[in-house]
Amino acid sequence: MKTKLFLGARLKRLRRDRGLQQTAMAGLLGISPSYLNHLERNQRPVTAGVLLRLAQAFELDIRQFAAEGGEQGSAEQLSEVFSDGMFGDLQISRQEIVELADNSPAVAEGVTRLYTALRELRRTPAGIDGAEGAERALITPETWVRDYIQSCRNHFPDLEEGAETLGGALGDPLSVAEPLRRRLKEAYGVEVRVVGPEELQGASQAYDPQRRLLQLSSLLRPENKTFGIAYQLSLLEFHPIIARLLEAARPPDSGTRHLLHMSLANYAAGAIMMPYGTFLAAAERYRWSIDRLCAEFGANVEQVSHRFTTLGRQGARGIPFFMLRIDPAGNVSKRYAGERFPFSRFGGTCPRWNLHAAFQAAGQVVTQLIETPDGHRYFTVARTIERPIKTELSGGLLAIGIGCDIAHAHRLHCAEGIDLERAPVTPVGPACSICPRLDCAYRATPPAGHKLAVHEHRKSISPYPFVA
C-alpha cells in the first residue's frame, strides 16, 4: 500500500516565498485554484504529476522538497523539544508532532524558538549584570545565524554569481593567494602583510581601514592565509550584496548582525577560491575526491568539505552532502544539513557514528555506511583536520564528517571498491533522548515518552531499556 504524500505546509511556504497568489501558482502547475487550496490544506495528497510539475515550474529538488527535516519546526526538531522532561507527563505522540509540523509550520517554528530561548536562559548564570530584564534576544547569535543559514539551504545565489565572476577573472594556475592579493592592492589600495602573533594580540587576522592594511598571523597555515585574503576581499568587493542580504535577514541585534556579516563573507571567500561552475565540474571529474580538489584549488579539507554543502544552484546542483565538525570532547562547532539527515538540534551526535573514531585514526580517511531510525542509509566519510593556527600546544585536532544519501555513493572516489549492497551498515540515531532504538549499548539517556523496563533481577545491553 503506497503512502499518501501530504505537503500542504511546504506548498504554502513555497508559494509565499515566491510571492505568488494561489491563482498564479495554480496556473503554473496546470491545476485549478480550488484544487491547490485543497492541497495546501492537506485535504488532498500531492500526486506524482503535481510533483513533476513543481520540479519543472520551480526547478525544485523533489526529494529535498518532500523530505522531512532541515527546517526549523520540523517533526524531528519538535520531537527533540518535546523529549524534555518538563513535557513528560503530556505523553505527546509522534502523530501529534507530525501533524503540528505539517499543518502549522509557523506555530511549530515558534515552539522551537521558544524552547531554544528557554535553554539559553537556563544556562545564563544568575547574577550576571544585565542578564535579567535586559532587552536582548535569548537565542544566542550563533544559534540564530546557524538557523538562518540552514533556512537558506546554505546557498546564496547572489554571492555565488559575484564570486564566480571574480574568481574566474582572478584564476591563476600557479597561485591562488597572489591574484587575490593583487586585487586587494590594485582595486582597493589594501596591502597584505604577514606578521608575528605578538602584533595581533591573539587575533588571526586584522584589518585597519585607516592604514588600508590587512595583517595575517604568521601562525596561520597557507590555505588559511589565502582564505583570510579572500575574506577581506569579499568584505570590500561584495559589500552591496552582503548589505542587502543583511537587510533581508533582519538579525535581532547588533551582535547577531556582525556574526551573520562574517558568515556571509566567509561564504563568499570560499566561493571566490572555488568558483561554482569550475568547482562543480572538477568535483564530478575527480569523483568528489577531497584531496584532488584541495590540490586543484589551493584549499584545505575543511574548506572543500564546507563547499560541498553549498552546491544548491538551481539546474546545477551538486551532491546534497551534510557536514559536521567536532572537537575531541564531542562539541559540535559546525553543522550543515543535507536532504534529510536527522541532526540533533540541541545535542551532540550519535556515538556509533565513526566521526568520533577519526581521532584514533588521525590523518586517515574513515568510511562508514549508517542507517537512521527511519530506514534511510547514508555513506559517510570522517577524517581529522588541524586547526587553522599552528600552536605548540597538543590536542589541536578537530574531526570533519561528511555524508550523503547512499543513492549518490557510487559517484564518490572514496566509495570505490566498497560493495554498497552488502557492506556492513551501522544503525545510528539522533540524540539519545529521541532515539527509538531499543537495544543500544551506547545509550546515554532514556528516551522521552517511553516507560523504562528496568528490573533489579535482569540487566540488559542498554543501560536504559524501555517499553517500545
N, C-alpha and C positions, 0 to 999 in steps of 0.2 A: 504494500500500500504506500503510495507516494505521499510525502509530507507536503501540505499546502504552505505556500510562501506568503506570509502577510508582512508587507513592508510599508505600511501606511505612514509611519512617522518619518522614515527615511525619504519617501517620496515627497512628503510635505516640506521637509527640510531642504531637499534638493530644489524644489520649485521656488521656495523663498530665497535660497541662496542665489538663484539665477534671476531673481526679480520678476517672476512670471505669475500671472493670474492663472486660475485653473483653466479658463477657456484657451489661453495661449498655449499652455503646456499640453492640454488635450489635443490641440491641433497638431503639435509637433509629433505626438505619439499616434495620431490617427485614430483616436477614440473619442467618445463623447464626454463633455464636461461632467455629466452626471455619473458616468462610469468611473472617471478619475476620482470624483468625490467619494464614491463607494470604496475605491482602492485606498484612498488616504485615510478613511475611517475604519479600515480593516473589515469592511463588510463583504469584500470580495478578495480572493487571493490573487496575487500577481502571476500571470501566465507566462510561459516561455516566450510567446510572441511579444508581449509587452516588454519583457526584459531585453529582448533583442533590439526593439525599437528604442529603448532607453540608451542602450550601448551606442547605437548609431547616432541618435539625436544629440547626446551629451558627451560622447566619447568616454564612457564610463568603463572601468574595470568591474564587470558584473559580480565576480567573485568577491571583490572587496566591498562593493555596494551592498550586497546581500548578507555579508558576514556580520556576525555579532562582534562587539568589542571594538577597541581602537578609538572610542569616543568617550567623553565624559558622560556619565549617566548610563552606560551600557549595563546589560544584565550582569556581566561578570563583576564590574565595579560595584554595582549595588549589592551583589552577594557578599562582597568583601565588607562593605559598610555594615550590612545587617548581621554580619558574623560577630560584631562587637557584643560583649557581654551584656551591655545595657539593654539590648533588644532580645535577650534570651527567652524571656517569658512570653514574647509575642508569637513565637512559632511561625514566623513568616515563611511561606512555602516558596519553592523555586518558581512555581507557576505565577504566583502573585508578583514576584520580582520581574519576571519576563514581561508580564502584562503592563506593569508600570513603565518599564524601559521602552517598550514598543508603542504604547498608546499615549504616553505623556512624557516624551523625552525631555522637555524643558523642566518639568517638575522633577524628573529623575536627576537631571543635572544639578538642579537646586539642592536636592538632598545630598548629593555628593559634595558639593561646595560647602554646605553647612557642616558636614561631618569632617571635611578637611580642615575647616576653621576650628572646629572643636578640638581636633588632635593638636593643632598648633597651639591653641590656648592651654591645653593640658601640659604641654612641655615648656610653657613660659614660666620661669621661676617666679614665685610670689615675691613681691617686694622690690622688683626692678623698677627704677624710676620710669614713669611713663607707661608702664605695662598695663596699668588699669585705667580705663576711661579714655585712653588716647584715641584720637581719630586716625586709626590705621587699619589696614586690611589684616585680618587674622590669617589669611592664606599667605604663606611666605612667597617672596618674589620668585624663587626657583621653582616652586610648585606651579605658580600661575604661568610662568614662561613655558615650562615643560608642557602644561596642558594646552596652552595656546598653539605651540608649535605642532603638537600632536593633532589638534583640531584642523590644522592646515595640511595634514598628512606629511609634514616635514618637507614641503615643496613650495617654493616661492617663484612663480614664473617670471615676474619682472626682474628679479635679481638674476635668475638664470640667463635671461636674454642678454642683459647688460654684461654679465660676466663672460658669457660665451663670445660676445663680440670683442671684448677687451682681451680675454685670454688668447683668442685666435690671433689678434694683432700683435701680441707680445710673444708669441710662440718662438722658442729657440731650442733647437735640438741638442745644444751643448750645455745650456744653463737654464735654470728656472728662476733663480733669485736675481740674476743680473738684469734681465729686461724689466723686472718689477722695480728694481732699484732705480733704473734709468727713468722709468715712467714717473716715479715719485719726484725725481730731481727735475726733469725737464718740464713736466706739466704743473707741478705744484711747488717747486723750489725747495723740496724737503730732502735733507741729507740724512743718510743712514750711517750710523756708527755702531760698532761692536765695542762694548765697554765692560770693565770688570764689575762683578756683582756689588762691590762696595759703593760704586757711584749710583746704583739704582736703589739701594737701601731696601733690598728684599723683593723688588719688582723684577719681572722677567723682561719687560719692555716698558718704555715710557716715551710719550711724545710731548714735545714742548712747542706749542703753536707760535709763541713769540720768536723763538730762535729757528723755527722750521727745522727741527731736529728730532729724528727718531733714534732712540738708543735701544740696542738689543743686548741682553746679557750674554757674556762670553760662555756662560754655562749652558746655554740653550743648544740642543742638538741641531745639526744642519737643517733638517727638514722643518724644525720648529722656527728657526731663524727665517727661512723662506716664508713660512706661514705668517710670521709676525709682520713681514714686509707687506704681504698680500692683505693682511688685516688692515693695516694703516691705509693702504691704497684704497681699500673698499670704503673706509670711512669717508674719504675725500671724494672718490670717484662716484660713489652711489649715494651721496648724501640726500639728493632729492627723492630717490626711490625709497630709501630707508625711512625718511621723514614721513612719506605718505603711508608706508606700512605701519609705522608707529601711531599715526593719527587714526588709522582704521582700526587698529587693535585696541586702542583706548586702555592702556595699562592703568591700574587703580592708584598708583602713587609713583613718585619720582624714582625710588629705588628699583621698582619693577620695570619702569621705563628704561632706566640705564642698563639693566640686565638684558632686556629684550633687544635694546640697541646693540649691545655687544654680541648677542647671539646671532642677530641678523648679519652683522659684519663678519662674524666667524663663518657663517653660511656662505656669504659672498666670497670670502677668501678661498674657501675650498673649491668653489665653483670657478674662480679665476685659475687656480692651479690645475684643475681638472675640468676643462670646459665640457659642457654636457654632451654634445654630439660626438666629439672626439673621444671622450672618456667611455661613453656607452659602446661605441664601435670597438674600442680597444678591449673593453671588458668581454664583449662577445668573442672577439678574435682570440683572446687568451683564456677563454673559458672561465672567466671570473677568478683568475689566479691573482691573489693579492700581491704576492712577491713580484710578479711580472709588471703589475700596474704600478707598484711602488717605484720600480726601476724606470718605467716609462715616463712617469710624471714627477719624479723627484719628491715623492710624498712618503709618509711612513704608514705603518699598518693601521693605526687608528684613523688617520685621515682618509685612507682609502675605504676602510670599513664604514666610516661615517658617510662617505659619499655614496656608498651603495644604497643607503636608506633614503636618499633624496631623489632618486631617479623616477619621479612620478609624472613626467611630462605627458600630456595627452597625445596619443598617437605614436609615442616613442618611449614607452615605459621599460624600465629595467626589471630585473627580478625583485619582487617585493620582500626584501630582507628585513628582519628585525635585528636589533643590536642592544647589547648591554655592556657596561664597563663596571667592574667591581674591584675593590681592594682586597687584600688577604683576609680581612675581617668580614667580608661579605657585604660591605656597604655599597649600595648602587649609586654611582655618580653620573651615569649617563644611561638613558633608556629611550629607545625609539621602537615603536611597534610596527609590525608589517601588516599583513592582511587581517589576521585574527588571533595571533599568539596571545594567550591569556596572561599577560603580565599582572603581577600583584601591584596595585596602585600604592598601597600603604605599607607593604612589607618587602622582604628580600626576594630571593629566588629559591627554587626547589633544590635541595642538596643533592638530588640524584642526577641533576644536570652536570656534566663534567666540566662546565665552566669553572667550577671550584677546583677540580683536579688539575687544571692547567698550571697551577702554582707548583705542583710536584713534578711537572714536565716542562720546566722553563725553557722557552725558546722553541718548543716543538709544537706542531700542529696536531690537535686532538679532535677527531671527528666522532660523531655520535648520532644515531637515529633515536629520536624521542617521540613519545606519543602522549598527548594531553588527554585528560579525562573524557573529552567529547569525541575521542577516537581519531583525531587528526594527527598526522605524522609529519615530522619536520627533520630535515637534515641540518645538523649544527656543526659549527667549527669554533674551537676555542684556542686561544694562544695568549701567552703573556706578552706584555709590552713594557718598555721602560718609560718612566715619567719624562716629561719634556725637558726638565732641568737635570743636568748631571750634578750629583752630590756625592760626598764621601760617606754619607750615611747608608746603611744597609736597608733592605726592605723596600726598595724603590719600585718594585714591580706592581703592575696592575694586570688585570686579565680582561681581554675583549672576547665576547661571544657573539657570533652572528649566526643566523639560520634562515631557512626558507622552507616553504611547503615542499614535501618530498616530490611533488609533481615536477618541480624545477631542478631537482638534484642532478639529473642526468646531464645538465648543461654545465656542471661545475668541474673544474680541474681536480679539486681535492676529493671528488667522489669517484674518480676513475679507479677501476679495479674493485669497487665495492658492489656486491650483489644487493641492490636496493630492495629486491623482493624477499630475500632470505636472510639478510643481515639481522643480528640481534637488535631488538627495539627496547629501549628503557622507558618504562612508564614514569612520567613526571606530572607535576601539578603546579598550581599557583601557590599562594600562601597556605600553610598548613591549616589555618583556621577555616578555609573554604574548600580545601581539597577533599573530594569524596572518596578517595582511595582507602579501602578498608585495611588491608594487610600491608602496611608500610612501616618498616623498622626505623625509618628516618623521621617519622612524625614527631614534631616538637610540641605541638599543642593539640588539644581535642578539637574536632570540627564543630562549628556552631550549628545549632539546630538539630543535633543528634544526641540521643541518650547514650551515655557511656555503658559499656558492657564489662566493667571491671569486676573481678571477683577474687577474693583472697586465696581461693583454692586453685586458681588457674592463671598462669601468665601467658600472654600472647606475644607474637612477634612485635606488634606495635605496642608502644607504652601506653597508648590511649585507644584501646579497642572500643568500638561503638556499634550501636544497632543500625544497620543500613536502612 
